[in-house]
Amino acid sequence: MRLEAKEWLDQAESELKSAQDLLRSNRYSQAAFHAHQVAEFSLKALSLEKKSMILGHDLVYIARKLNAPEEILDKCDLLNPAYTDARYVDRAGIAPFKLYDKERALANLHSSKEVIEWVKRQIKK
């Protein structure tokens, strides 16, 4: 694996641990944001491994550029709102900690795990 891609994937793994810790601490909006970061950083690792960095934060856009299957695109679509909604009151229209509950944060975490596992399988090919 290219060094830069490995660094991004290592950071994705670190973000996953942070998301899990935040979920256990009932900090659901923060866990959801870090789940988004897991997917974003892992997809960027794959883009670097294949050719060059795909810029941006739109997970569906990045995943499409990487020819991800529909089930991964669906996971990315679920995660996309957390990039802003989990952090900004003006984006969500409500304090983000009120918007995210345990169930929603768990769904985000599960989706991010599926994305990072898919990325790891693609890198091994």
Backbone as XML, in Angstrom:
<?xml version="1.0"?>
<chain id="A" units="angstrom">
  <residue number="1" name="MET">
    <atom name="N" x="0.848" y="-1.180" z="0.000"/>
    <atom name="CA" x="0.000" y="0.000" z="0.000"/>
    <atom name="C" x="0.893" y="1.242" z="0.000"/>
  </residue>
  <residue number="2" name="ARG">
    <atom name="N" x="0.486" y="2.219" z="-0.761"/>
    <atom name="CA" x="1.227" y="3.478" z="-0.784"/>
    <atom name="C" x="1.198" y="4.118" z="0.598"/>
  </residue>
  <residue number="3" name="LEU">
    <atom name="N" x="2.296" y="4.755" z="0.974"/>
    <atom name="CA" x="2.427" y="5.333" z="2.316"/>
    <atom name="C" x="1.319" y="6.333" z="2.628"/>
  </residue>
  <residue number="4" name="GLU">
    <atom name="N" x="1.042" y="7.228" z="1.702"/>
    <atom name="CA" x="0.008" y="8.231" z="1.966"/>
    <atom name="C" x="-1.366" y="7.584" z="2.144"/>
  </residue>
  <residue number="5" name="ALA">
    <atom name="N" x="-1.663" y="6.576" z="1.354"/>
    <atom name="CA" x="-2.932" y="5.860" z="1.502"/>
    <atom name="C" x="-2.997" y="5.181" z="2.864"/>
  </residue>
  <residue number="6" name="LYS">
    <atom name="N" x="-1.898" y="4.582" z="3.301"/>
    <atom name="CA" x="-1.852" y="3.930" z="4.609"/>
    <atom name="C" x="-2.108" y="4.931" z="5.734"/>
  </residue>
  <residue number="7" name="GLU">
    <atom name="N" x="-1.538" y="6.115" z="5.610"/>
    <atom name="CA" x="-1.745" y="7.145" z="6.638"/>
    <atom name="C" x="-3.223" y="7.535" z="6.738"/>
  </residue>
  <residue number="8" name="TRP">
    <atom name="N" x="-3.880" y="7.682" z="5.592"/>
    <atom name="CA" x="-5.308" y="8.012" z="5.600"/>
    <atom name="C" x="-6.132" y="6.869" z="6.192"/>
  </residue>
  <residue number="9" name="LEU">
    <atom name="N" x="-5.782" y="5.646" z="5.857"/>
    <atom name="CA" x="-6.513" y="4.503" z="6.399"/>
    <atom name="C" x="-6.266" y="4.368" z="7.903"/>
  </residue>
  <residue number="10" name="ASP">
    <atom name="N" x="-5.041" y="4.607" z="8.335"/>
    <atom name="CA" x="-4.754" y="4.597" z="9.782"/>
    <atom name="C" x="-5.578" y="5.654" z="10.507"/>
  </residue>
  <residue number="11" name="GLN">
    <atom name="N" x="-5.705" y="6.836" z="9.896"/>
    <atom name="CA" x="-6.512" y="7.883" z="10.517"/>
    <atom name="C" x="-7.985" y="7.491" z="10.548"/>
  </residue>
  <residue number="12" name="ALA">
    <atom name="N" x="-8.454" y="6.819" z="9.519"/>
    <atom name="CA" x="-9.838" y="6.331" z="9.505"/>
    <atom name="C" x="-10.070" y="5.368" z="10.665"/>
  </residue>
  <residue number="13" name="GLU">
    <atom name="N" x="-9.111" y="4.488" z="10.915"/>
    <atom name="CA" x="-9.219" y="3.547" z="12.039"/>
    <atom name="C" x="-9.258" y="4.295" z="13.371"/>
  </residue>
  <residue number="14" name="SER">
    <atom name="N" x="-8.457" y="5.337" z="13.489"/>
    <atom name="CA" x="-8.463" y="6.151" z="14.705"/>
    <atom name="C" x="-9.808" y="6.849" z="14.892"/>
  </residue>
  <residue number="15" name="GLU">
    <atom name="N" x="-10.363" y="7.361" z="13.802"/>
    <atom name="CA" x="-11.684" y="8.002" z="13.856"/>
    <atom name="C" x="-12.767" y="7.007" z="14.276"/>
  </residue>
  <residue number="16" name="LEU">
    <atom name="N" x="-12.619" y="5.756" z="13.833"/>
    <atom name="CA" x="-13.574" y="4.718" z="14.217"/>
    <atom name="C" x="-13.548" y="4.505" z="15.729"/>
  </residue>
  <residue number="17" name="LYS">
    <atom name="N" x="-12.368" y="4.447" z="16.297"/>
    <atom name="CA" x="-12.253" y="4.308" z="17.755"/>
    <atom name="C" x="-12.867" y="5.508" z="18.471"/>
  </residue>
  <residue number="18" name="SER">
    <atom name="N" x="-12.632" y="6.701" z="17.937"/>
    <atom name="CA" x="-13.230" y="7.902" z="18.533"/>
    <atom name="C" x="-14.753" y="7.843" z="18.470"/>
  </residue>
  <residue number="19" name="ALA">
    <atom name="N" x="-15.285" y="7.440" z="17.326"/>
    <atom name="CA" x="-16.740" y="7.338" z="17.177"/>
    <atom name="C" x="-17.316" y="6.341" z="18.184"/>
  </residue>
  <residue number="20" name="GLN">
    <atom name="N" x="-16.645" y="5.216" z="18.359"/>
    <atom name="CA" x="-17.109" y="4.212" z="19.312"/>
    <atom name="C" x="-17.069" y="4.747" z="20.739"/>
  </residue>
  <residue number="21" name="ASP">
    <atom name="N" x="-15.990" y="5.439" z="21.086"/>
    <atom name="CA" x="-15.879" y="6.033" z="22.426"/>
    <atom name="C" x="-16.968" y="7.070" z="22.658"/>
  </residue>
  <residue number="22" name="LEU">
    <atom name="N" x="-17.212" y="7.913" z="21.679"/>
    <atom name="CA" x="-18.241" y="8.940" z="21.805"/>
    <atom name="C" x="-19.632" y="8.323" z="21.923"/>
  </residue>
  <residue number="23" name="LEU">
    <atom name="N" x="-19.876" y="7.257" z="21.198"/>
    <atom name="CA" x="-21.157" y="6.564" z="21.297"/>
    <atom name="C" x="-21.359" y="6.015" z="22.710"/>
  </residue>
  <residue number="24" name="ARG">
    <atom name="N" x="-20.320" y="5.396" z="23.246"/>
    <atom name="CA" x="-20.410" y="4.869" z="24.627"/>
    <atom name="C" x="-20.630" y="5.980" z="25.645"/>
  </residue>
  <residue number="25" name="SER">
    <atom name="N" x="-20.187" y="7.189" z="25.325"/>
    <atom name="CA" x="-20.345" y="8.341" z="26.221"/>
    <atom name="C" x="-21.648" y="9.103" z="25.970"/>
  </residue>
  <residue number="26" name="ASN">
    <atom name="N" x="-22.516" y="8.533" z="25.138"/>
    <atom name="CA" x="-23.810" y="9.141" z="24.800"/>
    <atom name="C" x="-23.657" y="10.493" z="24.099"/>
  </residue>
  <residue number="27" name="ARG">
    <atom name="N" x="-22.570" y="10.664" z="23.368"/>
    <atom name="CA" x="-22.329" y="11.897" z="22.598"/>
    <atom name="C" x="-22.612" y="11.560" z="21.142"/>
  </residue>
  <residue number="28" name="TYR">
    <atom name="N" x="-23.902" y="11.466" z="20.858"/>
    <atom name="CA" x="-24.354" y="10.866" z="19.604"/>
    <atom name="C" x="-24.048" y="11.707" z="18.368"/>
  </residue>
  <residue number="29" name="SER">
    <atom name="N" x="-24.220" y="13.002" z="18.441"/>
    <atom name="CA" x="-23.927" y="13.812" z="17.249"/>
    <atom name="C" x="-22.437" y="13.785" z="16.934"/>
  </residue>
  <residue number="30" name="GLN">
    <atom name="N" x="-21.611" y="13.818" z="17.966"/>
    <atom name="CA" x="-20.167" y="13.746" z="17.741"/>
    <atom name="C" x="-19.767" y="12.383" z="17.195"/>
  </residue>
  <residue number="31" name="ALA">
    <atom name="N" x="-20.396" y="11.322" z="17.683"/>
    <atom name="CA" x="-20.128" y="9.977" z="17.159"/>
    <atom name="C" x="-20.508" y="9.902" z="15.687"/>
  </residue>
  <residue number="32" name="ALA">
    <atom name="N" x="-21.636" y="10.519" z="15.329"/>
    <atom name="CA" x="-22.081" y="10.504" z="13.929"/>
    <atom name="C" x="-21.095" y="11.254" z="13.032"/>
  </residue>
  <residue number="33" name="PHE">
    <atom name="N" x="-20.592" y="12.397" z="13.507"/>
    <atom name="CA" x="-19.609" y="13.133" z="12.706"/>
    <atom name="C" x="-18.346" y="12.297" z="12.500"/>
  </residue>
  <residue number="34" name="HIS">
    <atom name="N" x="-17.860" y="11.681" z="13.547"/>
    <atom name="CA" x="-16.651" y="10.871" z="13.416"/>
    <atom name="C" x="-16.896" y="9.648" z="12.531"/>
  </residue>
  <residue number="35" name="ALA">
    <atom name="N" x="-18.109" y="9.128" z="12.531"/>
    <atom name="CA" x="-18.446" y="8.028" z="11.617"/>
    <atom name="C" x="-18.325" y="8.508" z="10.164"/>
  </residue>
  <residue number="36" name="HIS">
    <atom name="N" x="-18.762" y="9.730" z="9.900"/>
    <atom name="CA" x="-18.586" y="10.303" z="8.565"/>
    <atom name="C" x="-17.103" y="10.365" z="8.215"/>
  </residue>
  <residue number="37" name="GLN">
    <atom name="N" x="-16.287" y="10.790" z="9.171"/>
    <atom name="CA" x="-14.849" y="10.904" z="8.944"/>
    <atom name="C" x="-14.223" y="9.539" z="8.637"/>
  </residue>
  <residue number="38" name="VAL">
    <atom name="N" x="-14.694" y="8.503" z="9.298"/>
    <atom name="CA" x="-14.207" y="7.141" z="9.025"/>
    <atom name="C" x="-14.386" y="6.829" z="7.545"/>
  </residue>
  <residue number="39" name="ALA">
    <atom name="N" x="-15.590" y="7.054" z="7.063"/>
    <atom name="CA" x="-15.882" y="6.747" z="5.662"/>
    <atom name="C" x="-15.091" y="7.653" z="4.722"/>
  </residue>
  <residue number="40" name="GLU">
    <atom name="N" x="-15.067" y="8.947" z="5.021"/>
    <atom name="CA" x="-14.354" y="9.880" z="4.146"/>
    <atom name="C" x="-12.868" y="9.534" z="4.056"/>
  </residue>
  <residue number="41" name="PHE">
    <atom name="N" x="-12.238" y="9.319" z="5.193"/>
    <atom name="CA" x="-10.800" y="9.052" z="5.190"/>
    <atom name="C" x="-10.477" y="7.711" z="4.546"/>
  </residue>
  <residue number="42" name="SER">
    <atom name="N" x="-11.316" y="6.727" z="4.755"/>
    <atom name="CA" x="-11.051" y="5.427" z="4.131"/>
    <atom name="C" x="-11.239" y="5.507" z="2.611"/>
  </residue>
  <residue number="43" name="LEU">
    <atom name="N" x="-12.277" y="6.209" z="2.152"/>
    <atom name="CA" x="-12.468" y="6.382" z="0.709"/>
    <atom name="C" x="-11.310" y="7.168" z="0.091"/>
  </residue>
  <residue number="44" name="LYS">
    <atom name="N" x="-10.821" y="8.164" z="0.802"/>
    <atom name="CA" x="-9.678" y="8.926" z="0.296"/>
    <atom name="C" x="-8.424" y="8.055" z="0.248"/>
  </residue>
  <residue number="45" name="ALA">
    <atom name="N" x="-8.280" y="7.152" z="1.214"/>
    <atom name="CA" x="-7.151" y="6.211" z="1.175"/>
    <atom name="C" x="-7.223" y="5.364" z="-0.092"/>
  </residue>
  <residue number="46" name="LEU">
    <atom name="N" x="-8.411" y="4.876" z="-0.402"/>
    <atom name="CA" x="-8.577" y="4.069" z="-1.605"/>
    <atom name="C" x="-8.292" y="4.893" z="-2.861"/>
  </residue>
  <residue number="47" name="SER">
    <atom name="N" x="-8.747" y="6.129" z="-2.875"/>
    <atom name="CA" x="-8.494" y="6.967" z="-4.051"/>
    <atom name="C" x="-6.998" y="7.191" z="-4.236"/>
  </residue>
  <residue number="48" name="LEU">
    <atom name="N" x="-6.279" y="7.367" z="-3.153"/>
    <atom name="CA" x="-4.824" y="7.532" z="-3.238"/>
    <atom name="C" x="-4.135" y="6.248" z="-3.684"/>
  </residue>
  <residue number="49" name="GLU">
    <atom name="N" x="-4.655" y="5.140" z="-3.222"/>
    <atom name="CA" x="-4.076" y="3.852" z="-3.612"/>
    <atom name="C" x="-4.268" y="3.602" z="-5.107"/>
  </residue>
  <residue number="50" name="LYS">
    <atom name="N" x="-5.419" y="4.039" z="-5.629"/>
    <atom name="CA" x="-5.719" y="3.804" z="-7.041"/>
    <atom name="C" x="-5.035" y="4.810" z="-7.962"/>
  </residue>
  <residue number="51" name="LYS">
    <atom name="N" x="-5.004" y="6.065" z="-7.555"/>
    <atom name="CA" x="-4.433" y="7.083" z="-8.435"/>
    <atom name="C" x="-4.069" y="8.342" z="-7.661"/>
  </residue>
  <residue number="52" name="SER">
    <atom name="N" x="-5.069" y="9.159" z="-7.375"/>
    <atom name="CA" x="-4.815" y="10.410" z="-6.663"/>
    <atom name="C" x="-6.028" y="10.760" z="-5.812"/>
  </residue>
  <residue number="53" name="MET">
    <atom name="N" x="-5.799" y="11.666" z="-4.874"/>
    <atom name="CA" x="-6.830" y="12.075" z="-3.919"/>
    <atom name="C" x="-8.051" y="12.640" z="-4.630"/>
  </residue>
  <residue number="54" name="ILE">
    <atom name="N" x="-9.219" y="12.148" z="-4.249"/>
    <atom name="CA" x="-10.479" y="12.730" z="-4.698"/>
    <atom name="C" x="-10.878" y="13.721" z="-3.613"/>
  </residue>
  <residue number="55" name="LEU">
    <atom name="N" x="-10.965" y="14.979" z="-3.957"/>
    <atom name="CA" x="-11.238" y="16.029" z="-2.986"/>
    <atom name="C" x="-12.718" y="16.148" z="-2.685"/>
  </residue>
  <residue number="56" name="GLY">
    <atom name="N" x="-13.015" y="16.698" z="-1.522"/>
    <atom name="CA" x="-14.385" y="16.962" z="-1.117"/>
    <atom name="C" x="-14.796" y="16.133" z="0.078"/>
  </residue>
  <residue number="57" name="HIS">
    <atom name="N" x="-16.018" y="16.384" z="0.520"/>
    <atom name="CA" x="-16.555" y="15.701" z="1.697"/>
    <atom name="C" x="-17.821" y="14.920" z="1.383"/>
  </residue>
  <residue number="58" name="ASP">
    <atom name="N" x="-18.290" y="15.015" z="0.142"/>
    <atom name="CA" x="-19.500" y="14.304" z="-0.284"/>
    <atom name="C" x="-19.137" y="12.843" z="-0.526"/>
  </residue>
  <residue number="59" name="LEU">
    <atom name="N" x="-19.545" y="11.995" z="0.395"/>
    <atom name="CA" x="-19.160" y="10.587" z="0.342"/>
    <atom name="C" x="-19.717" y="9.878" z="-0.883"/>
  </residue>
  <residue number="60" name="VAL">
    <atom name="N" x="-20.919" y="10.210" z="-1.277"/>
    <atom name="CA" x="-21.522" y="9.572" z="-2.455"/>
    <atom name="C" x="-20.705" y="9.924" z="-3.698"/>
  </residue>
  <residue number="61" name="TYR">
    <atom name="N" x="-20.333" y="11.180" z="-3.823"/>
    <atom name="CA" x="-19.512" y="11.616" z="-4.954"/>
    <atom name="C" x="-18.182" y="10.848" z="-4.988"/>
  </residue>
  <residue number="62" name="ILE">
    <atom name="N" x="-17.503" y="10.788" z="-3.848"/>
    <atom name="CA" x="-16.207" y="10.105" z="-3.797"/>
    <atom name="C" x="-16.381" y="8.621" z="-4.106"/>
  </residue>
  <residue number="63" name="ALA">
    <atom name="N" x="-17.383" y="8.004" z="-3.493"/>
    <atom name="CA" x="-17.616" y="6.572" z="-3.707"/>
    <atom name="C" x="-17.970" y="6.263" z="-5.161"/>
  </residue>
  <residue number="64" name="ARG">
    <atom name="N" x="-18.756" y="7.126" z="-5.787"/>
    <atom name="CA" x="-19.078" y="6.927" z="-7.214"/>
    <atom name="C" x="-17.829" y="6.981" z="-8.072"/>
  </residue>
  <residue number="65" name="LYS">
    <atom name="N" x="-16.946" y="7.921" z="-7.780"/>
    <atom name="CA" x="-15.695" y="8.040" z="-8.528"/>
    <atom name="C" x="-14.844" y="6.776" z="-8.382"/>
  </residue>
  <residue number="66" name="LEU">
    <atom name="N" x="-15.045" y="6.056" z="-7.277"/>
    <atom name="CA" x="-14.299" y="4.823" z="-7.020"/>
    <atom name="C" x="-15.059" y="3.583" z="-7.471"/>
  </residue>
  <residue number="67" name="ASN">
    <atom name="N" x="-16.175" y="3.794" z="-8.171"/>
    <atom name="CA" x="-17.010" y="2.691" z="-8.667"/>
    <atom name="C" x="-17.496" y="1.775" z="-7.544"/>
  </residue>
  <residue number="68" name="ALA">
    <atom name="N" x="-17.886" y="2.381" z="-6.450"/>
    <atom name="CA" x="-18.403" y="1.609" z="-5.317"/>
    <atom name="C" x="-19.756" y="0.994" z="-5.681"/>
  </residue>
  <residue number="69" name="PRO">
    <atom name="N" x="-20.062" y="-0.179" z="-5.129"/>
    <atom name="CA" x="-21.367" y="-0.801" z="-5.385"/>
    <atom name="C" x="-22.500" y="-0.019" z="-4.712"/>
  </residue>
  <residue number="70" name="GLU">
    <atom name="N" x="-23.694" y="-0.302" z="-5.162"/>
    <atom name="CA" x="-24.875" y="0.424" z="-4.678"/>
    <atom name="C" x="-25.010" y="0.386" z="-3.153"/>
  </residue>
  <residue number="71" name="GLU">
    <atom name="N" x="-24.711" y="-0.751" z="-2.536"/>
    <atom name="CA" x="-24.866" y="-0.844" z="-1.076"/>
    <atom name="C" x="-23.903" y="0.090" z="-0.346"/>
  </residue>
  <residue number="72" name="ILE">
    <atom name="N" x="-22.741" y="0.327" z="-0.912"/>
    <atom name="CA" x="-21.795" y="1.279" z="-0.306"/>
    <atom name="C" x="-22.266" y="2.706" z="-0.560"/>
  </residue>
  <residue number="73" name="LEU">
    <atom name="N" x="-22.795" y="2.962" z="-1.747"/>
    <atom name="CA" x="-23.360" y="4.285" z="-2.030"/>
    <atom name="C" x="-24.495" y="4.602" z="-1.063"/>
  </residue>
  <residue number="74" name="ASP">
    <atom name="N" x="-25.306" y="3.602" z="-0.743"/>
    <atom name="CA" x="-26.398" y="3.799" z="0.221"/>
    <atom name="C" x="-25.863" y="4.156" z="1.601"/>
  </residue>
  <residue number="75" name="LYS">
    <atom name="N" x="-24.795" y="3.488" z="2.020"/>
    <atom name="CA" x="-24.177" y="3.785" z="3.327"/>
    <atom name="C" x="-23.624" y="5.207" z="3.327"/>
  </residue>
  <residue number="76" name="CYS">
    <atom name="N" x="-23.000" y="5.582" z="2.230"/>
    <atom name="CA" x="-22.451" y="6.936" z="2.109"/>
    <atom name="C" x="-23.559" y="7.983" z="2.144"/>
  </residue>
  <residue number="77" name="ASP">
    <atom name="N" x="-24.678" y="7.687" z="1.502"/>
    <atom name="CA" x="-25.815" y="8.600" z="1.503"/>
    <atom name="C" x="-26.359" y="8.794" z="2.915"/>
  </residue>
  <residue number="78" name="LEU">
    <atom name="N" x="-26.404" y="7.725" z="3.693"/>
    <atom name="CA" x="-26.851" y="7.826" z="5.078"/>
    <atom name="C" x="-25.887" y="8.682" z="5.901"/>
  </residue>
  <residue number="79" name="LEU">
    <atom name="N" x="-24.598" y="8.552" z="5.638"/>
    <atom name="CA" x="-23.582" y="9.267" z="6.412"/>
    <atom name="C" x="-23.433" y="10.738" z="6.025"/>
  </residue>
  <residue number="80" name="ASN">
    <atom name="N" x="-23.704" y="11.077" z="4.782"/>
    <atom name="CA" x="-23.424" y="12.426" z="4.281"/>
    <atom name="C" x="-23.948" y="13.558" z="5.164"/>
  </residue>
  <residue number="81" name="PRO">
    <atom name="N" x="-25.188" y="13.523" z="5.638"/>
    <atom name="CA" x="-25.684" y="14.658" z="6.421"/>
    <atom name="C" x="-24.877" y="14.937" z="7.696"/>
  </residue>
  <residue number="82" name="ALA">
    <atom name="N" x="-24.242" y="13.931" z="8.241"/>
    <atom name="CA" x="-23.518" y="14.109" z="9.502"/>
    <atom name="C" x="-22.326" y="15.045" z="9.374"/>
  </residue>
  <residue number="83" name="TYR">
    <atom name="N" x="-21.845" y="15.250" z="8.163"/>
    <atom name="CA" x="-20.697" y="16.145" z="8.003"/>
    <atom name="C" x="-21.033" y="17.547" z="8.493"/>
  </residue>
  <residue number="84" name="THR">
    <atom name="N" x="-22.260" y="17.992" z="8.262"/>
    <atom name="CA" x="-22.659" y="19.329" z="8.720"/>
    <atom name="C" x="-23.730" y="19.272" z="9.810"/>
  </residue>
  <residue number="85" name="ASP">
    <atom name="N" x="-24.745" y="18.433" z="9.632"/>
    <atom name="CA" x="-25.861" y="18.404" z="10.581"/>
    <atom name="C" x="-25.436" y="18.027" z="11.992"/>
  </residue>
  <residue number="86" name="ALA">
    <atom name="N" x="-24.398" y="17.242" z="12.121"/>
    <atom name="CA" x="-23.953" y="16.800" z="13.441"/>
    <atom name="C" x="-23.099" y="17.854" z="14.149"/>
  </residue>
  <residue number="87" name="ARG">
    <atom name="N" x="-22.844" y="18.969" z="13.453"/>
    <atom name="CA" x="-21.961" y="19.987" z="14.038"/>
    <atom name="C" x="-22.540" y="21.398" z="14.080"/>
  </residue>
  <residue number="88" name="TYR">
    <atom name="N" x="-23.425" y="21.728" z="13.147"/>
    <atom name="CA" x="-23.836" y="23.127" z="13.010"/>
    <atom name="C" x="-25.328" y="23.315" z="13.247"/>
  </residue>
  <residue number="89" name="VAL">
    <atom name="N" x="-25.654" y="24.183" z="14.196"/>
    <atom name="CA" x="-27.047" y="24.478" z="14.508"/>
    <atom name="C" x="-27.756" y="25.062" z="13.284"/>
  </residue>
  <residue number="90" name="ASP">
    <atom name="N" x="-27.097" y="25.972" z="12.577"/>
    <atom name="CA" x="-27.754" y="26.612" z="11.440"/>
    <atom name="C" x="-28.014" y="25.633" z="10.297"/>
  </residue>
  <residue number="91" name="ARG">
    <atom name="N" x="-27.243" y="24.603" z="10.194"/>
    <atom name="CA" x="-27.446" y="23.587" z="9.150"/>
    <atom name="C" x="-28.606" y="22.657" z="9.517"/>
  </residue>
  <residue number="92" name="ALA">
    <atom name="N" x="-28.633" y="22.248" z="10.788"/>
    <atom name="CA" x="-29.637" y="21.286" z="11.233"/>
    <atom name="C" x="-30.944" y="21.954" z="11.642"/>
  </residue>
  <residue number="93" name="GLY">
    <atom name="N" x="-30.878" y="23.244" z="11.985"/>
    <atom name="CA" x="-32.073" y="23.934" z="12.468"/>
    <atom name="C" x="-32.376" y="23.628" z="13.921"/>
  </residue>
  <residue number="94" name="ILE">
    <atom name="N" x="-31.496" y="22.895" z="14.549"/>
    <atom name="CA" x="-31.640" y="22.491" z="15.942"/>
    <atom name="C" x="-30.235" y="22.162" z="16.448"/>
  </residue>
  <residue number="95" name="ALA">
    <atom name="N" x="-30.029" y="22.252" z="17.733"/>
    <atom name="CA" x="-28.720" y="21.869" z="18.276"/>
    <atom name="C" x="-28.453" y="20.416" z="17.899"/>
  </residue>
  <residue number="96" name="PRO">
    <atom name="N" x="-27.314" y="20.146" z="17.287"/>
    <atom name="CA" x="-27.050" y="18.788" z="16.797"/>
    <atom name="C" x="-27.189" y="17.692" z="17.849"/>
  </residue>
  <residue number="97" name="PHE">
    <atom name="N" x="-26.858" y="17.984" z="19.094"/>
    <atom name="CA" x="-26.986" y="16.942" z="20.113"/>
    <atom name="C" x="-28.439" y="16.534" z="20.333"/>
  </residue>
  <residue number="98" name="LYS">
    <atom name="N" x="-29.373" y="17.396" z="19.934"/>
    <atom name="CA" x="-30.798" y="17.063" z="20.020"/>
    <atom name="C" x="-31.283" y="16.283" z="18.800"/>
  </residue>
  <residue number="99" name="LEU">
    <atom name="N" x="-30.552" y="16.391" z="17.718"/>
    <atom name="CA" x="-30.941" y="15.767" z="16.449"/>
    <atom name="C" x="-30.556" y="14.292" z="16.395"/>
  </residue>
  <residue number="100" name="TYR">
    <atom name="N" x="-29.447" y="13.956" z="17.027"/>
    <atom name="CA" x="-28.922" y="12.590" z="16.958"/>
    <atom name="C" x="-29.212" y="11.852" z="18.254"/>
  </residue>
  <residue number="101" name="ASP">
    <atom name="N" x="-29.841" y="10.688" z="18.110"/>
    <atom name="CA" x="-30.060" y="9.808" z="19.256"/>
    <atom name="C" x="-29.196" y="8.561" z="19.077"/>
  </residue>
  <residue number="102" name="LYS">
    <atom name="N" x="-29.286" y="7.650" z="20.019"/>
    <atom name="CA" x="-28.444" y="6.456" z="19.983"/>
    <atom name="C" x="-28.680" y="5.636" z="18.720"/>
  </residue>
  <residue number="103" name="GLU">
    <atom name="N" x="-29.931" y="5.464" z="18.358"/>
    <atom name="CA" x="-30.262" y="4.658" z="17.178"/>
    <atom name="C" x="-29.653" y="5.248" z="15.900"/>
  </residue>
  <residue number="104" name="ARG">
    <atom name="N" x="-29.781" y="6.545" z="15.756"/>
    <atom name="CA" x="-29.240" y="7.198" z="14.556"/>
    <atom name="C" x="-27.707" y="7.141" z="14.548"/>
  </residue>
  <residue number="105" name="ALA">
    <atom name="N" x="-27.093" y="7.366" z="15.704"/>
    <atom name="CA" x="-25.630" y="7.294" z="15.793"/>
    <atom name="C" x="-25.139" y="5.879" z="15.507"/>
  </residue>
  <residue number="106" name="LEU">
    <atom name="N" x="-25.853" y="4.879" z="16.001"/>
    <atom name="CA" x="-25.483" y="3.483" z="15.727"/>
    <atom name="C" x="-25.579" y="3.167" z="14.234"/>
  </residue>
  <residue number="107" name="ALA">
    <atom name="N" x="-26.602" y="3.673" z="13.591"/>
    <atom name="CA" x="-26.750" y="3.457" z="12.150"/>
    <atom name="C" x="-25.578" y="4.076" z="11.397"/>
  </residue>
  <residue number="108" name="ASN">
    <atom name="N" x="-25.164" y="5.263" z="11.827"/>
    <atom name="CA" x="-24.009" y="5.914" z="11.207"/>
    <atom name="C" x="-22.743" y="5.106" z="11.440"/>
  </residue>
  <residue number="109" name="LEU">
    <atom name="N" x="-22.560" y="4.641" z="12.648"/>
    <atom name="CA" x="-21.368" y="3.869" z="12.973"/>
    <atom name="C" x="-21.332" y="2.564" z="12.175"/>
  </residue>
  <residue number="110" name="HIS">
    <atom name="N" x="-22.456" y="1.895" z="12.093"/>
    <atom name="CA" x="-22.532" y="0.649" z="11.327"/>
    <atom name="C" x="-22.202" y="0.910" z="9.845"/>
  </residue>
  <residue number="111" name="SER">
    <atom name="N" x="-22.751" y="1.978" z="9.300"/>
    <atom name="CA" x="-22.477" y="2.307" z="7.898"/>
    <atom name="C" x="-21.004" y="2.602" z="7.677"/>
  </residue>
  <residue number="112" name="SER">
    <atom name="N" x="-20.390" y="3.324" z="8.598"/>
    <atom name="CA" x="-18.975" y="3.654" z="8.435"/>
    <atom name="C" x="-18.108" y="2.403" z="8.496"/>
  </residue>
  <residue number="113" name="LYS">
    <atom name="N" x="-18.490" y="1.457" z="9.342"/>
    <atom name="CA" x="-17.745" y="0.190" z="9.417"/>
    <atom name="C" x="-17.848" y="-0.573" z="8.100"/>
  </residue>
  <residue number="114" name="GLU">
    <atom name="N" x="-19.017" y="-0.559" z="7.492"/>
    <atom name="CA" x="-19.176" y="-1.250" z="6.211"/>
    <atom name="C" x="-18.333" y="-0.592" z="5.121"/>
  </residue>
  <residue number="115" name="VAL">
    <atom name="N" x="-18.261" y="0.731" z="5.143"/>
    <atom name="CA" x="-17.455" y="1.437" z="4.137"/>
    <atom name="C" x="-15.977" y="1.109" z="4.326"/>
  </residue>
  <residue number="116" name="ILE">
    <atom name="N" x="-15.483" y="1.193" z="5.542"/>
    <atom name="CA" x="-14.049" y="0.952" z="5.747"/>
    <atom name="C" x="-13.687" y="-0.498" z="5.434"/>
  </residue>
  <residue number="117" name="GLU">
    <atom name="N" x="-14.567" y="-1.431" z="5.735"/>
    <atom name="CA" x="-14.286" y="-2.834" z="5.406"/>
    <atom name="C" x="-14.279" y="-3.046" z="3.894"/>
  </residue>
  <residue number="118" name="TRP">
    <atom name="N" x="-15.186" y="-2.385" z="3.187"/>
    <atom name="CA" x="-15.188" y="-2.473" z="1.723"/>
    <atom name="C" x="-13.883" y="-1.905" z="1.165"/>
  </residue>
  <residue number="119" name="VAL">
    <atom name="N" x="-13.464" y="-0.770" z="1.694"/>
    <atom name="CA" x="-12.211" y="-0.154" z="1.241"/>
    <atom name="C" x="-11.039" y="-1.106" z="1.455"/>
  </residue>
  <residue number="120" name="LYS">
    <atom name="N" x="-10.978" y="-1.722" z="2.615"/>
    <atom name="CA" x="-9.864" y="-2.642" z="2.899"/>
    <atom name="C" x="-9.849" y="-3.809" z="1.901"/>
  </residue>
  <residue number="121" name="ARG">
    <atom name="N" x="-11.036" y="-4.310" z="1.554"/>
    <atom name="CA" x="-11.098" y="-5.397" z="0.562"/>
    <atom name="C" x="-10.617" y="-4.925" z="-0.802"/>
  </residue>
  <residue number="122" name="GLN">
    <atom name="N" x="-10.944" y="-3.680" z="-1.159"/>
    <atom name="CA" x="-10.522" y="-3.152" z="-2.458"/>
    <atom name="C" x="-9.012" y="-2.948" z="-2.503"/>
  </residue>
  <residue number="123" name="ILE">
    <atom name="N" x="-8.457" y="-2.522" z="-1.419"/>
    <atom name="CA" x="-7.009" y="-2.289" z="-1.374"/>
    <atom name="C" x="-6.244" y="-3.602" z="-1.479"/>
  </residue>
  <residue number="124" name="LYS">
    <atom name="N" x="-6.796" y="-4.664" z="-0.922"/>
    <atom name="CA" x="-6.129" y="-5.986" z="-0.963"/>
    <atom name="C" x="-6.150" y="-6.588" z="-2.353"/>
  </residue>
  <residue number="125" name="LYS">
    <atom name="N" x="-7.067" y="-6.151" z="-3.211"/>
    <atom name="CA" x="-7.189" y="-6.741" z="-4.562"/>
    <atom name="C" x="-5.963" y="-6.455" z="-5.394"/>
  </residue>
</chain>
